[in-house]
């Protein structure tokens, strides 16, 4: 089934993007802004606008990644971030009635992990975690070559775990700079690129917090590979050292000796990963 024509759709906070995917080869990407403050029906029309242009007689399935928790079995999405009207949308049922092909719906961080597992650096790794570090912190978990999302699609929400006086997301995402120091993260990144010491110190601090988050991942899931994605991963060289220093305080040194941490280089991983939900269901 690797040559199946699939459709991957990434529903983001401001835009929706989709493309046809055949064996990891992505076709032309169609994109348009989301009516994020529109009604449930208006946002559905945005989804249809993309899917209508991609579905043809050869399409075998559609995978959709959304920034929310999902009832994976029923394909119901709840409380979608930045789209207030999407409180409870029976997306799978609606889409299957319209297109008459299987529809798979999952969380966007899970789709990132799926993209890496099938088409990126996670290939040939049975147990891995895709850790998305942007304005938030979330992860997709692959166990024995299968996505583990949990019944409520909540597995991998490490960012929501209590940490210090807030949670891991507060200290380990791109929001760290604003949350703790009232600084714009993009400005800190630009200053770090210039070698400014204060910015480098802030990234070093971020790295220590992130190292603690990775220790939590290791204690709970013990993956052989963690792939970092999201906007913050582009600053990896600024926090890699302190991240590893903290990780090396892990209680089981042999586990850390075997652990690989890589940064994603996969373009359009969200679309590719959404399409790969089809493979995971086989």
N, C-alpha and C positions, 0 to 999 in steps of 0.2 A: 504493500500500500504506500510505499515511499514516493511513488510517482503520482499519487492522487492530487488532483487540483483542489486546494483548500483556500479558504478565505480567512485572513486574520484582520481583526478590527480592534483598534486601541481607542477606548473612550477616555479622553483626558479631561482635565479641568477646564480647558478653554477650547480645545479642538478635538475632532474625531478624525482618525486616519485609518485607512484600510488598503489592502492589496491582496491579489492572488498570490499563492505560494505553492510551488511545486518542488518537492525535494530540497527545500531550503533556498530555492531561487525565487526571489521576490520580484513581482511585476511592478508596473507603474503604481505609485502610491497616490491615492485620492484623499484629499483632505479638505475639511471645511470647519469653520468655527461652530461651536456648540451654542445653542440658546440656553446658556447655563442658568439664567433666571426665568426661563420659559416654563410652560406647563409640562406635565409628564408627556402629553401627546406631542408637543412641539419638539421635545428632545428625541422622542421616538422617531419623528419624521427626519431628524438629522441622521439617525442611525440608518433609516431606510434609504436616505439619499445616497449614502455610501454603498450600502449592500446592493441596492438596485442596479448599480453600475458594474458590480463585480460578479453577481450570481448569473451563471449561464447553465446550460444543460450538462456541462462537464463538472461543475462544482459538486464536491462530495460532502462538504460540511463547512460550517462557519464557526470560528472560535472568537470570543469577545472577551477582552480584558477590561475590567472596570475598577475604579478606585473606591472600593467598598467591600463590605462583607457580603458573602453570597451563599445562599442555599444551593450548593453545587448540584445536588441530585435533581432539584426542581428548577434550577436556573432562575431563582428569584434573587434580585439585588435589593439591598436595603441601605438606606441613608447614604446615598452616593455623595462623596466629598465635592463641595462646590456646586452641586446641582440640587438645590433645596426641594424641588418638586418630586425628585425620585426617592420617595420614602420606602416604597415597596412596589417593585415593578417585576411582573412575571415575564421576564425578557425571553426566556427559552420558549415558553408556550406561545407568546406573541410572534416571535420570529419563525418558529417551526410552522405555524399556521400560514404565514405569509409565503415562505420559501420552500416548504415541503422537503427540507433536508435537515439532517441533525445539526443542532445548535449546542455549543458548549460555552459556558459562561464561568469566568473565574476572576479572582483578584488580580490586579495588575502586577503586584510583586511576584505572584506565582507564575504569571506569564513571562516575566523577566527570567526567572529560573528555568522555565521550560525552554525558552529560546536558547539559553546558554547550554542546557543539557543536550538538546538535539542538534544545535547548529553552531555552537560557540566553543569556548574553552572547557565546557563541562562534558563534552563528548568523551565516552569511554570511562566516565566516572560514575559508579553506581550510586554513591552516597555523597551528595553535595548540597550546599546552600547557596542561593543567590541572594545577596544582601544589597538591597537598594537603599542608597544613602542620598537623599535629596533634601527637600524641606522637611521630610519625615524620615522614619527608619522602619523598614519592613523587609520581610524575607520570604522566599519560596524555598520549600524543603523537598529534596528528592531523596527517597529511601528505596534502595534496591531497584533503581531505575524507574520508580513510579513517583509521581507527585503526591505528597501528603499535605492535604489542605485542612483536614479536620471536617467534621460535619457542618460547621458554621463558617468554614473558610477562615478560621481564626488562627490556625497554626502558623507560626512564623511572625506573629505580631510582637516581636521582642521589644520593640520600641515602647510598648505600653507597660512593660514591667517596671515596677517601682525601683527607683535608683536615686540615691542621695535624697534631696528634698523634692524631687519631681519624678521623672522616669527617664529611661535610656534615650528616648527620642529627644528629650529636652537638651541632653548633653552630647549626643552622638550624631546628630544630623546637621545639615547646613544652617538650621535655625539656632544652633548653639551660640553663634557670635552675637545674634540679636538678643537671644534670651538672657545670656549671662553678662554681656558687655555692651549691649545696645549699639552694636556695630553692624553695618551692612556686609553680608557674607561675600558678595561680589567684590566689594572694595578690599576686604581682607585678602581675598585671593590675588587680586592685582598687586597689592603691596607685597605679598609673599613672593610673587614672581620677580619683583624688583629687589628681593633680598632684604626687605625691611625687617629688623629684628623683632619688633613687637608682633608683627603679623606671624612670623615664624614661631614665636612663643605660643601664640594662640592655637596654631595648628598642632604644635607639640602637645598642648593640653587636650585638644580634641582627640588626638591619637591615643592618649592614655585612657580617656573615657571609652573610646571605641574598642580598645583592647579588652576592657572589662566586659563590654557587650559580647565580644567574640568568645571570651571565656564562658559566658552564660550559654552561648550556642554550643560550645564544645561539651559542657557538662550535660546539656539536655539532649543533643542529637549526635554528637561525635562524628561529624562529617570528615571525609578525607580531603575535601576541597571546599573553599569558600570563594565565591567570585563577587567582587565589589562592583556595583553599578550605581547609576544615578549621578547627578551633577558633582557631588563632592568627591567621587572617585577620581576625577581628573586632577585633584590636588594630592594624590596618593603619596608622591615623593616628599611632601611636606609633613606628613604624619606617620609614615611607615615605620620609622625608627622607634618612636615612643609607643606606637601600637604594639609592635613586637616585644618591646621591653615589658609591657604589662602582660601580654599573652604568656610570656615565659615564666610568669609566676603561677601558672596553671598547676594544679595538683598532681597531674599525671604527665611527667616530662616526655615519655615515649610517644604519647598521642600528639604532642606538639612537634616532635621530630618528624612525624609523618604528615603533618598538616601543610597543605599548600594554600596560599592566599594570593589570588590573581585579580587583576582589574579587567573589566569587560572591554573588548574591542569590537563587539558585534553591533553593527549598524541595524537599526530598526528591530531590536530584540523584542520589543513589546508586540509588534505585529507578527513576527516569526513565532514567538512563544504562544500567542493566542491561536495561531493555526495549528501548533503542535498539540493543543489540547485534544485534538482528534486522535493522535497517536497514543496519547496517554490512556484514552478510553478503550483502546483495542484489547 
